[in-house]
Every structure is written in structure tokens, then in C-alpha cells.
Amino acid sequence: MSRSRKFGIGLCALRLLMAALLSWACLEHWPSLSANAELDALADYDPLAGAETERAAGHFSEALMIIDAGLETSDAEQRPALLAAQTQIIAERDAVLRRLTEAGRGALTGQGDSTEALTGAVVADLLVIGDIRDLLIQGAKALRGEDSDEVIVALSALGLATTVAPGADAGVALMKFARRAGALSETFAKTLLRLGRRAFETGKSDELLAVAGDVSRLSERARPAAALRILRPIDDPQMLNRVANLAERPGGTLALWLNPARSTAWLKASSEAGDSVGERWLLKAARKGEAGIEFLGRRGGDLLRPHPLLGLIKAFWSGHLPALLTNLLDEQAALLTGAVLAWLLFECLRLGWLLRRQETPA
């Protein structure tokens, strides 16, 4: 055998070894690929059906939130039907007599179980009336020897102080309603109380205002009634800030509202993989409806597995890998695995051809 043929066979064998190693690395990513394929196979969420279910139950804010999410993420063919449904829901919501009756009750008592009562309570708080009302109610309880709600007192005092800051004031109003409705976790309520005491002692309410601002942003995107549902499992201001940021992304409010407990748990569990990675998978899962969110609880760990090639790339890359490259490896993992396996097959065939040639006299 000539020296050139030996060199060709050796070089082919080296490429074959490299292809085999890359194939092994890619196949290590198989659980993630299969989980992604299983998620893709789930039926897409139907925003029209979801909105109709909420409308029939009288949950107009939730229905409109679903329509908003559908308009953000659906294709052009669905838009006319979504816009028509939106118009119908708004018309039904705006029945004047029912709105005035419920809003008045909410404004007077700060309580209620309808969207209109919530609206009345929030509007009253924005006009300072609600803050004064709640301070009087809690003060009367204290005078009678009953337990007053220190969280409501702290938020009402903050509401009076933030009348000139409508964004924060809207957040304060919603938190007060959430507290009365039992939609604030005790852990979060204790945090609010601690921040309120710190603000009273130092004269600086920046931390509390930041929380109120995040609640206001969430309410603006999700609408108040849906925001109450999303707030329930949140335990700390850091998670609230992350949720408020996610709500501002297309489809974010729907992803958070479908199953707030699971969505919040997923955001916590995916923190080590990076906020952007966890949020990207949550948004994708939400396109499948609640079934997609539940899927994250079962197979989410596989989806978060980093692609093995990232380790190889990092070995030759100085500094942090660009997020674009990381996302590309995750999104195109199946195509990449197929390409590597095709390369392996090609090198096997080529080596076999070269070995057969060596049997032929030069």
C-alpha cells in the first residue's frame, strides 16, 4: 500500500473518531430532544375557547387577557375572530347598570368577587377615598379591641403618600384588594409589613414603591382580576419583579395565568439554567395551554439539560457564550444531531471504501 493511501486511511479514521465522539455527545442530549418533541406534539391552546369559557363564567377581565395573549402570539388568520370576540366581550362587560351597582359596592366596602367590584375598589383607592376608608375601618377595629390588619394599614398609608405617583398607587390599590381577598401569601404579606416598617423608620419607601410598581405593571398587562390570580403563589419581591418582567413579553400573561403555582415553581426551578432559558420554555409550553404547563412539571428537567456541545465550545471560548449561540443550540439540537450522525455515517462509508481500495493494486 502506498504512503498516500495509508495517510488517507489514517486521516479518515481520525475524522471517524471525531464524528463518533460528537455523535455520542449529541445522543447524550436525547432526553431533551424527546421531551421537546413530546411538547411540540401537544395540541395548541385555543384562545377563543379559553376566552369563551371565562366570559361564560362572568370573568371578563380574564377573557380579555386571553384574547390579548392570542392577538400577541396567534397568526394573522386568527386575528379577525379574536378581534370580534374582544368586541363582544367588551360590550357585555360594559353593561352600565351592572357595572355601576358592583363598582359602587366595591368602592364603598373595598371588597367583592367580581371584576366590577375590584374596579370600584381600585378607583376609590386611586382617588384617596379608599385609603382613608381603610384607615378608618382598621382604626375602628383597633378602638374596639379587635385585630386590625397591619398590612392594610401600611398599604393605605403608602397609598396616601403615592397619590402623586399613579403607577405605584395602582399597585398599592391592587395589593390591598388582594390582601382582603386572600390573594396575597402570608410570606409576601410579612415582607410588605417589614418593608412598611422600614419605610416608616427611615422615611424612605423606595423598596415598597418598587413592589407597588411591579404589581402595577403586572396589572396593566394581565388586567387586575387576572393579576390577582397570578399574585397568589408569589412569596418575595424578587419573584414578583421577574413575573412582572415576563408579563410584558408576548404571551407572558397567559403563561403565568394558566397555572400560577406551577409557572412560579418552574421559574424558581429553572433559575440555575438562566432566567432567559426558563422563561423561553415557559412561553413555549403556554402555547399548549395548561397541558403544556403541566408538562414542564413532568419533563421540564430534561428540557433544561444543556447541550453537551456547549462544554466543548466553552473550552475554546474566552468569556461568556453569547445567548444567541446558546439558544441556537437548544432550538436546533435535533437538526445538529442529525447532521453529526450523517457525518458519522459518511465517514464510515468513506473508510470502508478506502479499505476496499487498498486491496486493489496501485
Residue pairs with C-beta under 8 A, 6 or more apart in sequence:
1 358
1 362
2 362
5 354
5 357
5 358
5 362
8 354
9 351
9 354
9 355
9 358
12 347
12 350
12 351
12 354
13 351
15 347
16 344
16 347
16 348
16 351
19 340
19 343
19 344
19 346
19 347
20 344
22 309
22 340
22 343
22 344
23 337
23 340
23 341
23 344
25 308
25 309
25 312
26 308
26 309
26 333
26 336
26 337
26 340
26 341
27 337
28 308
29 305
29 307
29 308
29 333
29 337
31 302
31 305
32 302
32 303
32 304
32 305
32 307
32 333
33 333
33 334
33 337
34 302
35 299
35 300
35 302
35 303
36 303
36 333
36 334
37 334
38 295
38 299
39 284
39 285
39 288
39 292
39 295
39 299
39 303
42 288
42 289
42 291
42 292
42 295
43 288
43 289
43 291
44 287
44 288
44 289
45 254
45 286
45 287
45 288
45 289
45 292
46 289
47 66
47 67
47 69
47 70
47 74
47 78
47 82
47 254
48 70
48 78
48 81
48 82
48 85
50 66
50 289
51 63
51 64
51 66
51 67
51 70
51 85
51 89
52 63
52 85
54 60
54 62
54 63
54 66
55 63
55 89
55 92
58 114
58 115
59 115
59 225
60 89
60 92
60 93
60 115
60 225
61 115
61 118
61 223
61 224
61 225
61 226
62 223
62 225
62 226
62 229
62 257
63 89
64 86
64 89
64 90
64 93
64 223
65 222
65 223
65 226
65 253
65 254
65 257
66 254
66 257
67 82
67 85
67 86
67 89
68 253
69 250
69 251
69 253
69 254
70 78
70 82
71 79
71 82
71 83
71 86
72 250
72 251
73 250
73 251
73 254
73 287
74 82
93 99
93 115
98 116
99 116
99 119
101 116
102 112
102 114
102 116
102 117
102 120
103 116
103 117
103 119
103 120
103 123
104 120
105 111
105 112
105 117
105 120
106 112
106 114
106 116
106 117
106 118
106 119
106 120
106 121
106 124
107 120
107 121
107 123
107 124
107 129
107 130
108 120
108 124
108 133
109 121
110 121
110 124
110 125
110 130
110 133
110 134
110 137
110 176
110 177
110 180
111 117
111 121
111 177
111 180
111 181
112 118
112 120
112 121
113 181
115 224
115 225
118 177
118 224
118 225
118 228
119 224
121 130
121 173
121 176
121 177
122 130
122 170
122 173
122 174
122 177
122 224
124 130
124 133
125 131
125 159
125 169
125 172
125 173
125 176
126 166
126 169
126 170
126 173
128 159
128 160
128 163
130 156
130 159
130 173
130 176
131 156
131 157
131 159
131 160
132 156
132 160
134 152
134 153
134 155
134 156
134 176
135 153
135 156
135 157
138 148
138 149
138 152
138 153
138 156
139 148
141 147
141 148
142 148
149 179
150 193
150 196
151 179
151 184
151 189
151 192
151 193
151 196
152 176
152 179
152 180
154 192
154 193
154 196
154 197
154 200
154 208
155 172
155 175
155 176
155 179
155 192
155 196
156 176
157 196
157 200
158 172
158 196
158 199
158 205
158 208
158 209
158 212
159 169
159 172
159 173
159 176
161 205
162 168
162 169
162 172
162 209
162 212
163 169
165 209
167 213
167 216
167 217
168 209
168 212
168 213
168 216
169 212
169 216
170 212
170 215
170 216
170 219
170 220
171 211
171 212
171 213
171 214
171 215
171 216
171 217
171 219
172 212
172 215
174 215
174 216
174 219
174 224
174 227
174 228
175 184
175 192
175 211
175 212
175 215
177 183
177 224
177 228
178 184
178 228
178 231
179 189
181 228
183 228
183 229
183 231
183 232
184 192
184 231
184 232
185 232
185 233
185 234
185 235
187 235
187 236
188 231
188 234
188 235
188 236
188 240
191 235
191 236
191 237
192 208
192 211
195 207
195 208
195 211
195 237
196 208
198 207
199 205
199 207
199 208
207 237
210 237
210 241
211 237
211 240
214 237
214 240
214 241
214 243
214 244
215 227
215 231
215 240
215 244
217 244
217 247
217 248
218 227
218 230
218 231
218 240
218 243
218 244
218 247
219 227
221 244
221 247
221 248
221 252
221 253
222 230
222 247
222 253
222 256
222 257
226 253
226 257
229 257
229 260
230 243
230 247
230 253
230 256
230 257
230 260
231 240
231 260
232 260
232 261
233 260
233 261
233 264
233 265
234 240
234 243
234 264
239 264
239 267
239 268
242 267
242 275
243 256
243 264
243 267
246 252
246 255
246 256
246 267
246 279
246 282
247 253
247 256
249 279
249 283
250 283
251 283
251 286
251 287
252 279
252 283
254 286
255 263
255 282
255 283
255 285
255 286
255 293
256 263
256 264
258 286
258 289
258 290
258 293
259 290
259 293
259 294
262 293
262 294
262 296
262 297
263 282
263 293
265 297
266 278
266 281
266 282
266 293
266 296
266 297
266 300
267 275
267 278
267 279
267 282
269 278
269 300
270 277
270 278
270 279
270 281
270 282
270 300
270 304
271 278
273 304
273 306
276 323
276 327
277 304
277 326
277 330
278 304
280 327
281 296
281 300
281 303
281 304
282 293
282 296
284 292
285 292
285 293
285 295
285 296
286 292
286 293
288 295
296 303
307 329
307 330
307 333
307 336
309 329
309 336
310 321
310 326
310 329
313 321
313 325
314 321
329 336
